[in-house]
Amino acid sequence: MVNAIDQLSVLKPSFLCFAFHRTQSMDNKTDFSSPLLPTSYGPNDAVDSQGKGPSSSSIPTTLIITTLVAVFGSYVFGSAIGYSSPTQSAIMRDLNLGVAQYSIFGSILTIGAMIGAVVSGRIADYAGRRVAMGFSQVFCILGWLAITFSKVAWWLYVGRLLVGCGIGLLSYVVPVYVAEITPKNLRGAFTAVHQLMICCGMSLTYLIGAYVNWRILATIGIIPCLVQLLSLPFIPDSPRWLAKAGRLKESDSALQRLRGKNADVYQEATEIRDHTEAFQKQTEASIIGLFQMQYLKSLTVGVGLMILQQFGGINGIVFYANSIFISSGFSESIGTIAIVAVKIPMTTIGVLLMDKSGRRPLLLVSAVGTCVGCFLAALSFVLQDLHKWKGVSPILALVGVLRHRIGFNI
């Protein structure tokens, strides 16, 4: 099953065209990477040791609250991914499903996520980031309700598909929105919070699912959806999207709210306008244009990272972790608790290291970790089939799953 989730990296036409626009612009000596951070500040704004912008101790409260509201969508994302693992046995028993039927339930989430991802760019650009997040939560709420009241497999599939459509939208709009509202010197850490909240959603769903009925767990999944949906009217929209939509006064007002009432946002607002005007003058790019020789390296790296992420074994481990533990002869409850124990700390480390260690070293460490994890999990079942080292193979399965999760979370 090709995954469209866990930081869903579906190849979206809107995203590729955006990347092509930016590359063209750089070739034309037009700087479209203007920082979100102003280079001049008000008297009450702290500046870091390098003069690059507000220090972490002076982050505006509005920016923090706005980011938290946005990443509630990431929590929904994680809870949807984690739902199928702790509920498998109970759903199959209560609705009399076979393994094949439950596999459809688990994997149909990715189909919905791909559908949501394909249209996410258009919706976010046309209606705005906040509206797109609200729209996605409506899908998720309807999906969770359908799962909660399911009496037959068909309703399970419909609910899971709707939740998939919702998280497909969220997978694009949440990190884009957070990146657009955040100062440049904080952007890496703030956008990494998206992955941290996915981790939290997945971990808590694993943990709660070990103790509550699958219908109750689906009902609990509605809560973060409602929290974000009801909070969206109280946060500002993206200043960059507002500028792109021609709503310049609203863009300046939103930027002022996000940077603090005493911040001098004149230069940053000017940069946003200049960037928007220059970008709109560019001719519409097509996906075909990406395949020119001058973009070959960037395209190969970008798509290669997507392939590495999606085909690295994450789906089988995330969707069916409990089944892996049971099949290997290891305790289901202990395995679930162990996953929860390592996921959040390791993702937090990734967030803290994002702007310090750089992206490439973290990617290399992550790739090695996931590779070793898959090998150990596979070795466990090979030994089990050969009836050798029976006392060791369950431990290898646990270590392999945990090593994979640690690597992927980073």
Secondary structure, 3 states (H helix, E strand, C coil): CCCCCCCCCCCCHHHHHHHHHHHHHHHCCCCCCCCCCCCCCCCCCCCCCCCCCCCHHHCCHHHHHHHHHHHHHHHHHHHHHHCHHHHHHHHHHHCCCCHHHHHHHHHHHHHHHHHHHHHHHHHHHHHCHHHHHHHHHHHHHHHHHHHHCCCCHHHHHHHHHHHHHHHHHHHHHHHHHHHHHCCHHHHHHHHHHHHHHHHHHHHHHHHHHCCCCHHHHHHHCHHHHHHHHHHHHHCCCCHHHHHHCCCHHHHHHHHHHHHCCCCCCHHHHHHHHHHHHHHHHCCCCCHHHHHCHHHHHHHHHHHHHHHHHHCCCHHHHHHCHHHHHHHHCCCHHHHHHHHHHHHHHHHHHHHHHHHHHCHHHHHHHHHHHHHHHHHHHHHHHHHHHCCCCCCCHHHHHHHHHHHHHHHHHC
